[in-house]
Amino acid sequence: MFCQPIFNTIGTIRGSELPNEYVLLSAHFDSWDGGSGATDNGTGTLTMLEAMRILKLAYPNPRRTEDNAAMLDGIQAVINQDNGTGRIVRIASFACHGVPAFGLGAHSWNYGQYTWHTNRDTYDKVVFDELKGNATIAAMFAYLASEAPEKVSREPVDVAARAQAGGRAPGAMAWPACQLAPRNTNPRLR
């Protein structure tokens, strides 16, 4: 088995009023089979680095810290982008350990069927004009989360049940159980 050293890239913009509350921008690399990892997830990593550049330039003194927080309780929001090179077309919320997290879902450009975890995941598939818009959207969400007057609610909401109840809360529900990520996503090697 070939092992490559790994590391995290962490950028911080320290909060001016609430430095112990955090907004996280996240992405990752996990290229496979001779691909460079351009769309999985160089594009998401580039989007988040560019969002940090925009924030540092346009709004260098946020209320909350934009960082990799060590404490779950201090997290205001996690904003993640991990699915190819297309423009953001949807937002999905997810939570584990009661932390509000939002996945920025992109137009796939055949990501799941063509480049994901293949040797075709290369630089020539990146659509930079769409990534520029994605970085602006990620920066906007980070700004809004940083400047919100209150922390994002940790209360789970069953949106479908609420819609059926005419917008009223139908009652409490529990967060889904957190699961460890598999160390290998290839079902043949599990």
Disulfide bonds with the S-S distance in Angstrom:
Cys96-Cys178 2.12
